[in-house]
Amino acid sequence: MKTNLLKPFTIVCGMAVLLSACTGETKTTAATDSTITDSTLNAALKPAGPAPEWGKTIKPEMQVVIEKLSSYGDKPLETLSATDARKNHTPTDAVMDLIKQNNIVVPAPKVDTTGKDIEANDGKIHLRVYTPKKGNGPYPLIVYYHGGGFVIANLDVYNASAQALAEQVNAIVVSVAYRLAPENKFPTAHNDAFTAYEWAIKNAVDLKADPAKIAVVGESAGGNLAANVSIMARNKHIMLPVHEVLIYPIAQADMNTKSYKMYENAKPLNKAMMSWFTEKYLNSMIEAQDPKISLVNANLKGLPPTTIITAEIDPLHDDGVILAEKLSAAGVKVNSKNYEGVTHEFFGMALLVPEAKAAQAYAADQLKAAFK
């Protein structure tokens, strides 16, 4: 659940690389392909104040992003309606504003993007397809699910992650705009996620992708969805993903884990927000124990090799750890890595946060190895 509080942001399409908000979804363009060095970046991004009480180990670059997010003065998400919560600023907004303020040059995109609507039960799902400019295919295929607690966020908010995967793996990425709650209650997002996966399998060749090389990736709520797609594929006896990458996934319903207690008041995701997301998506709180939500209660046998990425300063940190243990106990090959000093939502911040750059490279390496 990337707790990217959703706000459809606007940026100049010429800079729409890190987090492309050009809604036309045709070709993505950028002004230049030069980059700023990590050392220059580190010198530029200095926190204005002391580390927050909830995150004493926070890295400077991560703190700068959180400070910028806090500077907008938005009302706490958990006090708002879903409609109003979607108008709040997101961590993506903070990153984009910091890029502009620090004159950080965004690299030219190595992918083109197109939009596609597909049929779902009683509605439509929008997809954004990222196609590498390098090579002619067939490429590997990644189906990507964004975060937002099943309630907020969109493809723009999570563009950086999807684009990074496409570029670094040299793969087609299909980013899925599953329908959100409370307008669409449980299990709509889960069913939409699987519908998109089935579509990707059936249309892989038309996408210039190799139908034998398909993986799923998701962040937060999207991590939960990605794992569920693998489970549903196994149950329905259709082709399993060759790999799944779950980035700080929602994996269980106990909000009294050690990380929930330690980071109850963290940003950009806190315990109160998790309760709010749960209430908005589920028809009743008893559904929180459903194996689709509490993956730790699911039958995990026979799932594809799995990579789990966690952030230290994150209420969901222990969700990822517990899920890794459960998967391993079920005989699934699991690789996991925790990134110190960063918060929920860090993965897409590679132009600002070194740990995000490292995490993206790790995920890409895991996927490339799986596709070989």
C-alpha positions in Angstrom: 0.0 0.0 0.0 2.1 2.7 -1.0 0.6 5.1 1.1 1.1 7.7 -1.4 -1.7 9.9 -0.4 -3.2 10.6 -3.8 -3.2 13.9 -5.5 -3.1 14.0 -9.3 -0.1 16.2 -9.7 0.8 18.2 -12.7 4.3 18.6 -14.1 5.9 19.8 -17.2 5.9 16.9 -19.7 9.5 17.6 -20.6 10.5 16.6 -17.1 8.1 13.6 -16.9 10.6 10.9 -16.4 11.0 10.2 -12.7 7.2 10.4 -12.2 5.6 10.9 -15.6 2.2 12.6 -15.3 1.7 13.2 -19.0 -1.7 11.7 -19.2 -1.7 11.2 -23.0 0.4 8.1 -22.5 1.9 8.2 -25.9 5.6 8.8 -26.2 7.4 10.1 -23.1 10.0 12.8 -23.7 12.6 14.6 -21.6 14.8 17.6 -22.0 18.2 15.9 -21.4 19.8 12.6 -20.4 22.5 14.0 -18.1 22.3 13.1 -14.4 23.4 14.5 -11.1 25.9 12.5 -9.1 25.1 11.0 -5.7 27.7 13.0 -4.0 26.3 16.3 -5.4 22.8 15.2 -4.5 23.8 14.3 -0.9 25.4 17.7 -0.5 22.2 19.4 -1.7 19.7 17.5 0.4 20.1 18.5 4.0 17.3 18.2 6.5 16.0 21.5 8.0 15.5 20.0 11.5 16.3 17.1 13.7 15.3 13.6 13.0 11.6 13.0 13.9 10.8 11.2 17.1 9.2 8.3 15.2 12.3 7.8 13.0 15.6 8.6 14.8 17.5 6.5 12.3 16.1 8.2 9.2 18.6 9.0 6.4 19.1 12.6 5.5 17.7 12.4 2.0 14.7 10.5 3.2 14.1 13.1 5.9 14.2 15.9 3.4 11.4 14.2 1.4 9.3 13.8 4.6 9.9 17.4 5.6 8.7 18.5 2.2 5.7 16.3 2.4 4.9 17.7 5.9 5.3 21.3 4.6 2.2 21.1 2.5 0.1 21.1 5.7 -2.5 18.6 4.5 -5.0 17.3 7.0 -4.4 13.8 8.3 -5.6 11.3 5.7 -7.5 9.2 8.3 -9.7 12.2 9.1 -10.9 12.7 5.5 -13.3 11.1 3.1 -11.7 9.0 0.4 -12.5 11.7 -2.1 -10.7 14.4 -0.1 -7.8 12.1 0.8 -7.1 11.7 -2.9 -6.6 15.4 -3.1 -3.8 15.3 -0.5 -0.2 15.7 -1.6 1.8 12.5 -2.1 5.4 11.6 -1.5 5.7 11.8 -5.3 4.7 15.5 -5.1 7.4 16.1 -2.5 10.0 14.3 -4.7 9.0 16.3 -7.8 9.1 19.6 -6.0 12.5 18.8 -4.5 13.8 17.9 -8.0 12.7 21.3 -9.3 14.0 23.2 -6.2 17.4 21.6 -6.4 17.7 21.8 -10.2 18.2 18.1 -10.4 18.2 16.9 -14.0 15.9 14.0 -14.8 17.4 11.5 -17.2 15.7 11.0 -20.5 13.2 8.0 -20.5 14.3 4.8 -22.1 10.7 3.7 -22.6 7.6 4.7 -24.5 4.2 4.5 -22.8 0.7 3.8 -24.1 -2.6 3.5 -22.4 -5.1 0.6 -22.7 -8.6 0.0 -21.2 -9.7 -3.6 -20.7 -13.0 -5.1 -19.7 -13.5 -6.2 -16.1 -16.6 -7.4 -14.1 -19.1 -4.5 -14.5 -16.5 -2.0 -15.5 -13.1 -1.3 -17.0 -9.5 -1.3 -15.9 -7.0 1.1 -17.2 -3.5 -0.1 -18.0 -0.3 1.8 -18.8 2.2 -0.1 -20.9 5.9 0.7 -20.8 7.9 -0.5 -23.7 11.7 -0.3 -23.9 13.1 1.8 -26.7 16.1 -0.5 -26.7 15.9 -3.6 -28.8 13.0 -5.2 -30.7 11.8 -7.9 -28.3 10.4 -10.2 -27.4 10.9 -8.7 -24.0 10.2 -10.1 -20.6 6.9 -8.9 -19.1 6.2 -7.5 -15.7 2.7 -6.8 -14.4 2.9 -4.1 -11.8 0.4 -3.1 -9.1 0.7 0.3 -7.3 0.1 1.0 -3.7 -2.4 3.2 -1.8 -4.2 1.0 0.6 -6.7 -0.1 -2.1 -8.2 3.4 -1.7 -5.9 6.2 -3.0 -3.1 6.7 -5.5 -2.9 6.0 -9.2 -0.5 5.2 -12.0 1.1 8.6 -12.0 1.9 8.5 -8.3 3.7 5.2 -8.9 5.2 5.9 -12.3 8.7 6.1 -11.1 8.7 2.5 -9.9 7.1 1.1 -13.0 9.4 3.0 -15.3 12.5 2.0 -13.4 11.6 -1.6 -13.6 11.0 -1.4 -17.4 14.3 0.5 -17.9 16.5 -1.6 -15.6 15.2 -5.0 -16.6 14.6 -4.0 -20.3 11.1 -5.4 -19.9 7.6 -4.5 -20.9 5.8 -3.3 -17.8 2.0 -3.3 -17.6 1.0 -1.0 -14.7 -2.6 -1.7 -13.5 -5.1 0.9 -12.4 -7.3 -1.5 -10.5 -10.5 0.0 -9.2 -10.4 1.7 -5.8 -12.4 1.6 -2.6 -14.8 2.5 -1.1 -16.5 2.9 -4.4 -15.3 -0.7 -5.2 -15.2 -2.9 -2.1 -13.3 -6.1 -1.4 -12.5 -8.2 -3.4 -12.7 -5.9 -6.5 -9.1 -4.8 -6.5 -8.0 -8.4 -6.1 -10.2 -9.6 -9.0 -9.1 -6.7 -11.2 -5.4 -7.6 -10.4 -6.0 -11.1 -11.7 -8.0 -10.0 -14.7 -5.1 -7.8 -15.7 -2.6 -10.7 -15.3 -4.8 -12.9 -17.5 -5.0 -10.1 -20.1 -1.2 -9.8 -20.0 -0.7 -13.5 -20.7 -3.2 -13.5 -23.6 -1.7 -10.4 -25.1 2.0 -10.9 -24.5 2.9 -11.5 -28.1 1.0 -8.4 -29.3 2.9 -6.4 -26.7 6.2 -7.7 -28.1 6.7 -9.8 -24.9 7.7 -13.4 -24.3 4.7 -15.2 -22.8 7.0 -17.6 -21.0 8.7 -14.8 -19.1 6.1 -13.0 -17.0 6.6 -11.7 -13.4 4.4 -9.7 -11.0 5.6 -6.8 -8.9 3.7 -4.7 -6.3 4.2 -2.1 -3.6 2.3 -2.1 -0.4 -1.4 -2.9 -1.3 0.0 -3.7 -4.7 2.4 -6.2 -3.1 -0.6 -7.9 -1.5 -2.3 -8.0 -5.0 0.8 -9.4 -6.7 1.0 -12.3 -4.2 -2.7 -12.9 -4.6 -2.3 -13.1 -8.4 0.3 -15.9 -8.0 -2.1 -17.7 -5.6 -5.0 -17.4 -8.0 -3.0 -18.5 -11.0 -1.9 -21.6 -9.0 -5.5 -22.3 -7.9 -6.9 -21.8 -11.4 -4.1 -23.9 -13.0 -3.0 -21.2 -15.4 0.6 -20.1 -16.0 2.4 -19.0 -12.8 4.6 -15.9 -12.8 8.2 -16.9 -13.0 8.9 -14.5 -10.1 7.2 -12.1 -7.8 8.7 -9.0 -6.1 6.7 -7.8 -3.1 7.7 -4.4 -1.8 6.6 -3.6 1.8 3.5 -5.7 1.2 0.4 -5.7 3.3 0.5 -9.3 4.5 -1.5 -9.6 7.7 -4.1 -7.9 9.8 -2.4 -7.7 13.2 -1.7 -4.0 13.9 0.2 -4.8 17.1 3.4 -6.1 15.6 6.7 -4.7 16.8 7.0 -2.4 13.7 3.4 -1.2 14.1 4.2 -0.2 17.6 7.5 1.4 16.9 6.3 3.3 13.8 2.7 4.0 14.8 3.2 7.7 14.1 5.5 7.4 11.2 5.2 9.2 7.8 4.1 8.8 5.1 2.3 5.7 6.6 1.1 5.3 10.1 -1.1 2.9 12.0 -4.2 5.1 11.9 -4.0 5.3 8.1 -3.8 1.5 7.9 -7.0 1.2 10.0 -8.6 3.8 7.7 -7.6 1.9 4.5 -8.9 -1.4 6.0 -12.2 0.1 6.9 -12.6 1.7 3.5 -11.8 -1.4 1.5 -13.4 -4.2 3.5 -17.2 -4.9 3.7 -16.7 -5.8 7.4 -13.7 -5.9 9.6 -13.9 -9.7 9.9 -12.7 -9.8 6.3 -9.3 -8.7 7.5 -8.6 -12.3 8.4 -9.5 -13.4 4.8 -6.4 -15.1 3.3 -6.5 -12.6 0.4 -5.8 -9.8 3.0 -3.9 -11.8 5.6 -1.5 -13.6 3.2 0.1 -15.3 6.2 -3.2 -17.3 6.5 -3.1 -18.4 2.9 -1.9 -21.6 1.4 1.5 -20.5 0.1 2.7 -23.8 -1.3 3.8 -23.9 -4.9 4.2 -20.2 -5.4 6.9 -18.8 -7.6 10.3 -17.7 -6.2 9.8 -14.5 -4.3 11.8 -11.3 -3.5 10.6 -9.2 -0.6 11.8 -5.7 0.0 11.1 -3.9 3.3 11.8 -0.5 4.8 13.1 -0.1 8.3 10.9 2.9 9.3 7.6 1.4 8.3 4.6 -0.1 10.2 4.5 -2.8 7.5 8.1 -3.8 8.0 7.1 -6.9 10.0 4.4 -7.8 7.5 7.2 -8.5 5.0 9.4 -10.3 7.5 6.5 -12.6 8.6 5.5 -13.3 5.0 9.0 -14.2 4.0 9.1 -16.7 6.9 5.7 -18.2 5.9 6.7 -18.5 2.3 10.0 -20.2 3.2 8.2 -22.6 5.5 5.9 -23.5 2.6 8.9 -24.4 0.5 9.0 -21.3 -1.6 12.4 -19.9 -2.5 12.6 -16.4 -0.9 15.2 -13.6 -1.1 14.6 -10.6 1.1 16.4 -7.4 1.9 15.6 -4.6 4.4 16.7 -1.0 3.7 17.7 0.9 6.8 16.9 4.5 7.5 14.0 4.8 5.0 10.3 4.8 5.2 7.3 3.3 3.4 7.1 4.6 -0.1 10.9 5.0 -0.6 11.2 2.6 -3.5 10.3 5.1 -6.3 12.6 7.9 -5.0 15.8 6.8 -6.7 16.7 10.3 -7.9 16.8 11.5 -4.3 17.3 8.6 -2.0 20.3 6.3 -2.4 18.6 3.4 -0.7 15.8 3.6 -3.4 18.4 3.4 -6.1 19.9 0.3 -4.5 16.5 -1.3 -3.9 15.5 -0.8 -7.6 18.8 -2.3 -8.7 18.3 -5.3 -6.4 14.7 -5.9 -7.7 15.9 -5.6 -11.2 18.7 -8.1 -10.7 16.3 -10.6 -9.1 13.9 -10.2 -12.1 16.7 -10.5 -14.7 17.9 -13.7 -13.1 14.4 -15.1 -13.0 13.9 -14.3 -16.7 17.1 -16.0 -17.7 
